[in-house]
């Protein structure tokens, strides 16, 4: 519940910072000095929105799953694990791939 609240506040703060940036840049353009920097309150608001978003996403995430070998083997059988292919060897193809056409092998 609190994670969703933080995400909502972060979204609103970021939208407000974007609107404030647009208004500030429009004012600078109207005054004829487009090379001005952003005010610090907009920068601080954006950083606060980032922190709130990260915190909200962390609190809203589902619990982590167990990734141990024992928990993986609870879902699988030993027959399913042993039936997979082994290592593939490509050394037998080398004499055909890198042979010159004059060797008479091709």
DODRENSE-267295 format. One record per atom (N, C-alpha, C): residue number from 1; residue in three letters; atom name; x, y, z. Coordinates in steps of 0.02 Angstrom, whole numbers, padded with zeros to 5 digits, m for minus. Example, Ala and Ser with C-alpha at 12.3 -4.5 7.8 and 13.67 -1.06 7.14 Angstrom:
2
[1, "Ala", "N", [00660, m00284, 00390]] [1, "Ala", "CA", [00615, m00225, 00390]] [1, "Ala", "C", [00660, m00165, 00390]] [2, "Ser", "N", [00642, m00112, 00354]] [2, "Ser", "CA", [00684, m00053, 00357]] [2, "Ser", "C", [00645, 00002, 00394]] 
END
This chain:
106
[1, "Unk", "N", [00041, m00059, 00000]] [1, "Unk", "CA", [00000, 00000, 00000]] [1, "Unk", "C", [00043, 00063, 00000]] [2, "Unk", "N", [00094, 00064, 00042]] [2, "Unk", "CA", [00136, 00124, 00046]] [2, "Unk", "C", [00181, 00130, m00016]] [3, "Unk", "N", [00196, 00072, m00047]] [3, "Unk", "CA", [00236, 00074, m00108]] [3, "Unk", "C", [00199, 00108, m00165]] [4, "Unk", "N", [00134, 00093, m00171]] [4, "Unk", "CA", [00093, 00125, m00223]] [4, "Unk", "C", [00086, 00199, m00210]] [5, "Unk", "N", [00081, 00217, m00146]] [5, "Unk", "CA", [00076, 00288, m00128]] [5, "Unk", "C", [00140, 00325, m00148]] [6, "Unk", "N", [00198, 00294, m00134]] [6, "Unk", "CA", [00262, 00325, m00154]] [6, "Unk", "C", [00268, 00331, m00230]] [7, "Unk", "N", [00245, 00280, m00266]] [7, "Unk", "CA", [00247, 00283, m00339]] [7, "Unk", "C", [00202, 00338, m00366]] [8, "Unk", "N", [00144, 00346, m00336]] [8, "Unk", "CA", [00098, 00399, m00358]] [8, "Unk", "C", [00128, 00468, m00344]] [9, "Unk", "N", [00156, 00476, m00284]] [9, "Unk", "CA", [00188, 00540, m00268]] [9, "Unk", "C", [00247, 00555, m00313]] [10, "Unk", "N", [00286, 00503, m00329]] [10, "Unk", "CA", [00343, 00512, m00374]] [10, "Unk", "C", [00321, 00533, m00444]] [11, "Unk", "N", [00267, 00502, m00467]] [11, "Unk", "CA", [00241, 00520, m00533]] [11, "Unk", "C", [00217, 00591, m00535]] [12, "Unk", "N", [00180, 00611, m00484]] [12, "Unk", "CA", [00155, 00680, m00481]] [12, "Unk", "C", [00212, 00730, m00475]] [13, "Unk", "N", [00262, 00714, m00434]] [13, "Unk", "CA", [00319, 00760, m00426]] [13, "Unk", "C", [00358, 00766, m00491]] [14, "Unk", "N", [00366, 00711, m00527]] [14, "Unk", "CA", [00403, 00713, m00590]] [14, "Unk", "C", [00364, 00751, m00643]] [15, "Unk", "N", [00299, 00742, m00646]] [15, "Unk", "CA", [00258, 00780, m00692]] [15, "Unk", "C", [00260, 00855, m00676]] [16, "Unk", "N", [00258, 00872, m00612]] [16, "Unk", "CA", [00262, 00942, m00592]] [16, "Unk", "C", [00330, 00972, m00609]] [17, "Unk", "N", [00383, 00934, m00600]] [17, "Unk", "CA", [00449, 00958, m00617]] [17, "Unk", "C", [00456, 00968, m00692]] [18, "Unk", "N", [00426, 00923, m00731]] [18, "Unk", "CA", [00428, 00931, m00804]] [18, "Unk", "C", [00389, 00993, m00826]] [19, "Unk", "N", [00331, 01004, m00796]] [19, "Unk", "CA", [00292, 01064, m00812]] [19, "Unk", "C", [00329, 01127, m00791]] [20, "Unk", "N", [00360, 01126, m00733]] [20, "Unk", "CA", [00398, 01184, m00709]] [20, "Unk", "C", [00457, 01198, m00755]] [21, "Unk", "N", [00489, 01146, m00779]] [21, "Unk", "CA", [00544, 01154, m00826]] [21, "Unk", "C", [00519, 01186, m00891]] [22, "Unk", "N", [00463, 01162, m00916]] [22, "Unk", "CA", [00434, 01191, m00977]] [22, "Unk", "C", [00418, 01264, m00967]] [23, "Unk", "N", [00387, 01281, m00911]] [23, "Unk", "CA", [00370, 01351, m00898]] [23, "Unk", "C", [00433, 01394, m00892]] [24, "Unk", "N", [00484, 01369, m00859]] [24, "Unk", "CA", [00546, 01407, m00850]] [24, "Unk", "C", [00580, 01419, m00918]] [25, "Unk", "N", [00583, 01367, m00959]] [25, "Unk", "CA", [00615, 01375, m01024]] [25, "Unk", "C", [00574, 01420, m01070]] [26, "Unk", "N", [00508, 01419, m01063]] [26, "Unk", "CA", [00466, 01465, m01102]] [26, "Unk", "C", [00478, 01537, m01080]] [27, "Unk", "N", [00487, 01548, m01016]] [27, "Unk", "CA", [00502, 01615, m00991]] [27, "Unk", "C", [00570, 01639, m01016]] [28, "Unk", "N", [00620, 01595, m01014]] [28, "Unk", "CA", [00686, 01614, m01039]] [28, "Unk", "C", [00684, 01630, m01114]] [29, "Unk", "N", [00645, 01592, m01151]] [29, "Unk", "CA", [00639, 01604, m01223]] [29, "Unk", "C", [00604, 01670, m01236]] [30, "Unk", "N", [00553, 01687, m01197]] [30, "Unk", "CA", [00517, 01750, m01205]] [30, "Unk", "C", [00561, 01810, m01188]] [31, "Unk", "N", [00606, 01799, m01140]] [31, "Unk", "CA", [00652, 01853, m01120]] [31, "Unk", "C", [00712, 01859, m01167]] [32, "Unk", "N", [00721, 01811, m01212]] [32, "Unk", "CA", [00775, 01814, m01260]] [32, "Unk", "C", [00841, 01788, m01234]] [33, "Unk", "N", [00841, 01749, m01179]] [33, "Unk", "CA", [00903, 01719, m01154]] [33, "Unk", "C", [00893, 01644, m01143]] [34, "Unk", "N", [00897, 01605, m01196]] [34, "Unk", "CA", [00885, 01534, m01189]] [34, "Unk", "C", [00942, 01494, m01159]] [35, "Unk", "N", [00996, 01526, m01139]] [35, "Unk", "CA", [01054, 01489, m01113]] [35, "Unk", "C", [01054, 01484, m01036]] [36, "Unk", "N", [01000, 01502, m01004]] [36, "Unk", "CA", [00998, 01499, m00930]] [36, "Unk", "C", [00992, 01427, m00905]] [37, "Unk", "N", [01012, 01417, m00844]] [37, "Unk", "CA", [01008, 01350, m00814]] [37, "Unk", "C", [00943, 01343, m00775]] [38, "Unk", "N", [00928, 01281, m00757]] [38, "Unk", "CA", [00867, 01267, m00719]] [38, "Unk", "C", [00875, 01290, m00647]] [39, "Unk", "N", [00822, 01315, m00616]] [39, "Unk", "CA", [00826, 01331, m00545]] [39, "Unk", "C", [00836, 01269, m00502]] [40, "Unk", "N", [00866, 01279, m00445]] [40, "Unk", "CA", [00882, 01222, m00402]] [40, "Unk", "C", [00820, 01187, m00375]] [41, "Unk", "N", [00765, 01223, m00365]] [41, "Unk", "CA", [00705, 01190, m00339]] [41, "Unk", "C", [00678, 01138, m00388]] [42, "Unk", "N", [00684, 01150, m00453]] [42, "Unk", "CA", [00662, 01100, m00502]] [42, "Unk", "C", [00709, 01040, m00501]] [43, "Unk", "N", [00773, 01052, m00494]] [43, "Unk", "CA", [00821, 00997, m00491]] [43, "Unk", "C", [00809, 00955, m00428]] [44, "Unk", "N", [00799, 00988, m00372]] [44, "Unk", "CA", [00785, 00952, m00309]] [44, "Unk", "C", [00720, 00913, m00313]] [45, "Unk", "N", [00670, 00942, m00345]] [45, "Unk", "CA", [00606, 00907, m00352]] [45, "Unk", "C", [00614, 00844, m00395]] [46, "Unk", "N", [00654, 00848, m00447]] [46, "Unk", "CA", [00666, 00791, m00491]] [46, "Unk", "C", [00704, 00736, m00453]] [47, "Unk", "N", [00753, 00755, m00414]] [47, "Unk", "CA", [00792, 00706, m00375]] [47, "Unk", "C", [00747, 00673, m00322]] [48, "Unk", "N", [00704, 00713, m00290]] [48, "Unk", "CA", [00657, 00685, m00241]] [48, "Unk", "C", [00609, 00637, m00275]] [49, "Unk", "N", [00586, 00654, m00335]] [49, "Unk", "CA", [00541, 00608, m00372]] [49, "Unk", "C", [00577, 00543, m00389]] [50, "Unk", "N", [00641, 00547, m00407]] [50, "Unk", "CA", [00679, 00487, m00421]] [50, "Unk", "C", [00686, 00443, m00359]] [51, "Unk", "N", [00701, 00473, m00303]] [51, "Unk", "CA", [00709, 00435, m00241]] [51, "Unk", "C", [00643, 00403, m00220]] [52, "Unk", "N", [00588, 00443, m00225]] [52, "Unk", "CA", [00523, 00415, m00208]] [52, "Unk", "C", [00503, 00359, m00255]] [53, "Unk", "N", [00520, 00366, m00319]] [53, "Unk", "CA", [00504, 00313, m00367]] [53, "Unk", "C", [00542, 00249, m00353]] [54, "Unk", "N", [00606, 00256, m00337]] [54, "Unk", "CA", [00646, 00196, m00321]] [54, "Unk", "C", [00621, 00162, m00257]] [55, "Unk", "N", [00605, 00202, m00208]] [55, "Unk", "CA", [00580, 00174, m00145]] [55, "Unk", "C", [00512, 00141, m00155]] [56, "Unk", "N", [00468, 00174, m00194]] [56, "Unk", "CA", [00402, 00146, m00208]] [56, "Unk", "C", [00406, 00082, m00248]] [57, "Unk", "N", [00451, 00080, m00297]] [57, "Unk", "CA", [00458, 00019, m00337]] [57, "Unk", "C", [00487, m00038, m00295]] [58, "Unk", "N", [00532, m00022, m00250]] [58, "Unk", "CA", [00561, m00073, m00206]] [58, "Unk", "C", [00509, m00101, m00158]] [59, "Unk", "N", [00468, m00057, m00130]] [59, "Unk", "CA", [00417, m00080, m00083]] [59, "Unk", "C", [00359, m00115, m00117]] [60, "Unk", "N", [00348, m00099, m00180]] [60, "Unk", "CA", [00291, m00128, m00216]] [60, "Unk", "C", [00309, m00193, m00251]] [61, "Unk", "N", [00372, m00212, m00253]] [61, "Unk", "CA", [00395, m00273, m00287]] [61, "Unk", "C", [00372, m00335, m00248]] [62, "Unk", "N", [00360, m00390, m00284]] [62, "Unk", "CA", [00342, m00451, m00249]] [62, "Unk", "C", [00402, m00479, m00212]] [63, "Unk", "N", [00390, m00524, m00164]] [63, "Unk", "CA", [00447, m00553, m00127]] [63, "Unk", "C", [00491, m00594, m00173]] [64, "Unk", "N", [00555, m00597, m00156]] [64, "Unk", "CA", [00603, m00633, m00196]] [64, "Unk", "C", [00592, m00708, m00191]] [65, "Unk", "N", [00607, m00742, m00245]] [65, "Unk", "CA", [00599, m00815, m00246]] [65, "Unk", "C", [00664, m00848, m00225]] [66, "Unk", "N", [00658, m00907, m00198]] [66, "Unk", "CA", [00716, m00946, m00177]] [66, "Unk", "C", [00749, m00975, m00239]] [67, "Unk", "N", [00814, m00964, m00248]] [67, "Unk", "CA", [00847, m00987, m00309]] [67, "Unk", "C", [00902, m01039, m00293]] [68, "Unk", "N", [00893, m01077, m00242]] [68, "Unk", "CA", [00941, m01129, m00226]] [68, "Unk", "C", [00929, m01190, m00269]] [69, "Unk", "N", [00978, m01234, m00271]] [69, "Unk", "CA", [00973, m01296, m00310]] [69, "Unk", "C", [00916, m01340, m00283]] [70, "Unk", "N", [00908, m01341, m00217]] [70, "Unk", "CA", [00856, m01383, m00188]] [70, "Unk", "C", [00786, m01358, m00209]] [71, "Unk", "N", [00776, m01293, m00210]] [71, "Unk", "CA", [00711, m01268, m00230]] [71, "Unk", "C", [00699, m01278, m00304]] [72, "Unk", "N", [00751, m01278, m00345]] [72, "Unk", "CA", [00744, m01292, m00416]] [72, "Unk", "C", [00727, m01365, m00429]] [73, "Unk", "N", [00757, m01409, m00389]] [73, "Unk", "CA", [00743, m01481, m00398]] [73, "Unk", "C", [00674, m01501, m00372]] [74, "Unk", "N", [00642, m01458, m00332]] [74, "Unk", "CA", [00573, m01473, m00311]] [74, "Unk", "C", [00526, m01468, m00371]] [75, "Unk", "N", [00543, m01427, m00421]] [75, "Unk", "CA", [00500, m01418, m00479]] [75, "Unk", "C", [00517, m01467, m00535]] [76, "Unk", "N", [00574, m01499, m00533]] [76, "Unk", "CA", [00596, m01543, m00588]] [76, "Unk", "C", [00609, m01614, m00563]] [77, "Unk", "N", [00613, m01659, m00609]] [77, "Unk", "CA", [00631, m01728, m00591]] [77, "Unk", "C", [00702, m01741, m00614]] [78, "Unk", "N", [00731, m01792, m00588]] [78, "Unk", "CA", [00800, m01809, m00606]] [78, "Unk", "C", [00803, m01833, m00678]] [79, "Unk", "N", [00749, m01865, m00703]] [79, "Unk", "CA", [00747, m01887, m00773]] [79, "Unk", "C", [00747, m01827, m00820]] [80, "Unk", "N", [00712, m01774, m00801]] [80, "Unk", "CA", [00711, m01714, m00842]] [80, "Unk", "C", [00778, m01679, m00843]] [81, "Unk", "N", [00815, m01682, m00789]] [81, "Unk", "CA", [00880, m01649, m00787]] [81, "Unk", "C", [00933, m01690, m00824]] [82, "Unk", "N", [00928, m01756, m00822]] [82, "Unk", "CA", [00979, m01798, m00855]] [82, "Unk", "C", [00967, m01805, m00930]] [83, "Unk", "N", [00909, m01786, m00955]] [83, "Unk", "CA", [00894, m01796, m01026]] [83, "Unk", "C", [00920, m01739, m01069]] [84, "Unk", "N", [00948, m01688, m01040]] [84, "Unk", "CA", [00972, m01632, m01080]] [84, "Unk", "C", [01036, m01651, m01116]] [85, "Unk", "N", [01051, m01616, m01170]] [85, "Unk", "CA", [01110, m01631, m01210]] [85, "Unk", "C", [01173, m01612, m01173]] [86, "Unk", "N", [01226, m01647, m01189]] [86, "Unk", "CA", [01290, m01632, m01160]] [86, "Unk", "C", [01325, m01577, m01200]] [87, "Unk", "N", [01390, m01573, m01194]] [87, "Unk", "CA", [01428, m01523, m01231]] [87, "Unk", "C", [01431, m01541, m01305]] [88, "Unk", "N", [01426, m01491, m01347]] [88, "Unk", "CA", [01432, m01502, m01419]] [88, "Unk", "C", [01504, m01493, m01440]] [89, "Unk", "N", [01530, m01538, m01480]] [89, "Unk", "CA", [01598, m01535, m01503]] [89, "Unk", "C", [01598, m01513, m01576]] [90, "Unk", "N", [01636, m01462, m01591]] [90, "Unk", "CA", [01640, m01437, m01659]] [90, "Unk", "C", [01707, m01452, m01693]] [91, "Unk", "N", [01750, m01487, m01660]] [91, "Unk", "CA", [01816, m01498, m01688]] [91, "Unk", "C", [01813, m01545, m01749]] [92, "Unk", "N", [01762, m01586, m01754]] [92, "Unk", "CA", [01757, m01631, m01811]] [92, "Unk", "C", [01738, m01594, m01875]] [93, "Unk", "N", [01709, m01536, m01870]] [93, "Unk", "CA", [01690, m01498, m01928]] [93, "Unk", "C", [01746, m01454, m01954]] [94, "Unk", "N", [01798, m01444, m01915]] [94, "Unk", "CA", [01851, m01399, m01935]] [94, "Unk", "C", [01887, m01419, m01998]] [95, "Unk", "N", [01897, m01484, m02008]] [95, "Unk", "CA", [01933, m01505, m02068]] [95, "Unk", "C", [01892, m01494, m02131]] [96, "Unk", "N", [01826, m01489, m02126]] [96, "Unk", "CA", [01785, m01474, m02184]] [96, "Unk", "C", [01774, m01400, m02193]] [97, "Unk", "N", [01771, m01363, m02139]] [97, "Unk", "CA", [01760, m01291, m02144]] [97, "Unk", "C", [01821, m01253, m02167]] [98, "Unk", "N", [01879, m01273, m02145]] [98, "Unk", "CA", [01940, m01235, m02160]] [98, "Unk", "C", [01985, m01268, m02212]] [99, "Unk", "N", [01961, m01319, m02245]] [99, "Unk", "CA", [02001, m01352, m02296]] [99, "Unk", "C", [01999, m01311, m02360]] [100, "Unk", "N", [02053, m01311, m02396]] [100, "Unk", "CA", [02054, m01276, m02460]] [100, "Unk", "C", [02023, m01320, m02513]] [101, "Unk", "N", [01996, m01290, m02565]] [101, "Unk", "CA", [01963, m01331, m02617]] [101, "Unk", "C", [02011, m01374, m02656]] [102, "Unk", "N", [02075, m01362, m02651]] [102, "Unk", "CA", [02125, m01401, m02689]] [102, "Unk", "C", [02148, m01463, m02652]] [103, "Unk", "N", [02126, m01474, m02591]] [103, "Unk", "CA", [02148, m01532, m02553]] [103, "Unk", "C", [02114, m01596, m02576]] [104, "Unk", "N", [02059, m01589, m02612]] [104, "Unk", "CA", [02024, m01648, m02637]] [104, "Unk", "C", [01977, m01678, m02586]] [105, "Unk", "N", [01969, m01647, m02529]] [105, "Unk", "CA", [01924, m01674, m02477]] [105, "Unk", "C", [01852, m01652, m02488]] [106, "Unk", "N", [01844, m01599, m02526]] [106, "Unk", "CA", [01776, m01573, m02533]] [106, "Unk", "C", [01746, m01594, m02599]] 
END
